[in-house]
Amino acid sequence: MTTTRTLYLIACAAPPARRLDVPIRAAQEAGWDVCAILTPSAYRWAREDADGEIEALESLTGHPVRWQYKLPSQADVLPAPDAILAAPLTSNSLNKWALGISDTLALGLLTEGIGLGLPIVALPHWNDAQGRHPAAQGSVEILRAAGVTVLLGGERGFVPPKPRQGNLDAYPWDAAIDALPS
């Protein structure tokens, strides 16, 4: 008997969000049923894409792309998650998440995921100037202490570049997929 595991891929508005097909396909190959949840800004980026990015994500995952809270009277259209991957994670969402702010569906799911004890992997994407802000390191430490695997620095994590000098092809999606529970 095969058990399906569900992964919520929560993406913020950062350049790697334009390539969500990469981690979705990799996670699917690793046996995950992937559901895409976007922050409102990431959803706006995808919705305004002339190539139909939202439709492409829905076709690839077989699930609707969620980006806002549903009404209490509406049924939940996604299966419950077994794990969460927050990638790309912006400094804005990192700092809100560490404070427990749930003003978007994406942040609400991340905040709740900690309380539910779900395995959560976070792959940041920001520049080194944003990463030097005093709140950033404290937020990373808070999330790590809460059990979140934050892939920042080191051999397999995201290394923030200088402003406007990032290399989208160097974003370590493979490290994030490898960090998920097997």
C-alpha positions in Angstrom: 0.0 0.0 0.0 1.4 3.4 -1.0 0.8 6.3 1.2 0.6 9.7 -0.4 2.5 12.5 1.4 1.4 16.1 0.9 3.8 19.0 0.6 2.7 22.6 0.8 5.1 24.7 -1.2 4.7 28.2 0.1 6.3 30.8 -2.1 6.9 34.5 -1.5 7.5 37.2 -4.2 11.2 36.8 -4.9 12.8 35.9 -8.3 12.9 32.1 -7.8 9.1 32.2 -7.5 9.1 32.5 -11.3 10.5 28.9 -11.5 8.2 27.0 -9.1 8.0 24.2 -11.6 11.5 23.1 -10.6 10.9 22.3 -7.0 7.4 21.0 -7.8 8.7 18.4 -10.3 11.6 17.5 -7.9 9.2 17.0 -5.0 6.8 14.9 -7.1 9.7 12.7 -8.2 10.5 12.2 -4.5 6.9 11.0 -3.9 5.2 14.2 -2.8 1.8 15.4 -3.7 2.5 19.2 -4.0 0.1 22.0 -3.3 1.2 25.6 -4.2 0.4 28.4 -1.8 1.6 31.9 -2.7 1.8 35.2 -0.8 -0.5 37.8 -2.3 2.4 39.5 -4.0 3.7 36.2 -5.5 0.2 35.5 -6.7 0.0 38.9 -8.4 3.3 38.2 -10.1 2.1 34.8 -11.4 -1.4 36.0 -12.3 0.0 38.8 -14.4 2.3 36.4 -16.3 1.2 36.4 -19.9 2.1 32.7 -20.2 -0.6 31.6 -17.7 1.6 30.7 -14.8 -1.3 30.1 -12.4 -2.9 27.6 -14.8 0.4 25.9 -15.4 1.0 25.5 -11.7 -2.5 24.1 -11.2 -2.0 21.7 -14.1 1.3 20.5 -12.8 0.1 20.0 -9.2 -3.5 18.9 -9.9 -4.6 21.4 -7.2 -5.8 25.0 -7.2 -3.2 27.6 -6.3 -4.2 29.2 -3.0 -3.2 32.7 -2.0 -5.9 34.0 0.4 -7.9 32.7 3.3 -11.1 30.9 2.4 -14.4 31.9 4.0 -15.5 29.8 7.0 -18.4 28.5 4.9 -16.1 27.2 2.1 -14.7 23.7 2.0 -11.0 23.3 2.1 -9.8 22.4 -1.4 -6.4 21.1 -0.5 -5.4 18.0 1.4 -3.8 18.5 4.8 0.0 18.9 4.7 2.6 16.3 5.9 5.4 18.8 5.5 5.9 22.4 4.3 8.6 24.0 2.2 8.8 27.8 2.4 10.7 28.8 -0.7 11.6 31.4 -1.8 11.2 33.0 1.7 11.7 36.7 1.7 13.0 38.7 4.6 9.6 40.3 5.0 7.9 36.9 5.4 10.7 35.6 7.6 10.4 38.4 10.1 6.6 38.3 10.2 6.6 34.5 10.6 9.1 34.6 13.5 6.8 37.1 15.2 3.7 34.8 14.7 2.0 37.2 12.4 -0.6 35.5 10.2 -1.9 38.3 8.0 -1.8 36.1 4.9 -2.7 32.5 4.2 0.9 31.7 3.6 2.0 33.1 6.9 -1.0 31.5 8.7 -0.1 28.1 7.4 3.6 28.6 8.3 2.7 29.8 11.8 0.2 26.9 12.3 2.7 24.4 10.9 5.1 25.1 13.8 2.3 24.5 16.3 1.2 21.3 14.6 4.8 20.0 14.7 5.0 19.6 10.9 8.4 19.3 9.3 9.2 22.7 7.8 12.1 23.6 5.5 12.7 27.3 4.7 14.9 28.3 1.8 15.5 32.1 2.0 16.0 34.5 -0.8 17.2 38.0 -0.1 20.4 40.1 -0.7 23.2 40.4 1.9 22.1 44.0 2.7 18.7 42.7 3.8 20.3 39.9 5.6 22.4 42.3 7.7 19.3 43.9 9.2 19.3 43.2 12.9 15.9 41.5 12.8 17.0 38.9 10.2 19.4 36.9 12.2 17.1 36.9 15.3 14.2 35.7 13.2 16.3 32.9 11.8 17.3 31.9 15.3 13.7 32.0 16.5 12.5 29.7 13.7 15.4 27.3 14.1 14.7 27.1 17.8 11.1 26.2 16.9 12.3 23.3 14.8 12.3 24.9 11.3 15.2 23.8 9.0 16.4 27.2 7.7 18.8 26.6 4.8 20.9 29.8 5.0 24.6 29.9 4.4 26.9 26.9 4.6 27.6 24.4 1.8 23.9 23.6 1.0 22.0 26.7 2.0 21.2 30.0 0.3 24.1 32.5 0.3 22.7 36.0 -0.1 24.4 38.0 -2.9 25.1 41.7 -3.1 22.1 43.7 -4.1 21.2 43.3 -7.8 23.9 40.7 -8.3 21.9 37.5 -7.7 22.1 34.4 -9.9 18.7 32.8 -10.3 20.3 29.6 -11.6 22.3 29.2 -8.4 19.2 29.1 -6.1 19.6 25.7 -4.3 16.2 24.1 -4.9 17.9 20.7 -4.7 19.1 21.4 -1.1 15.5 22.2 -0.1 14.1 19.0 -1.6 16.9 17.0 0.0 16.1 18.5 3.4 12.5 17.3 3.3 11.6 14.2 5.4 12.0 11.0 3.3 
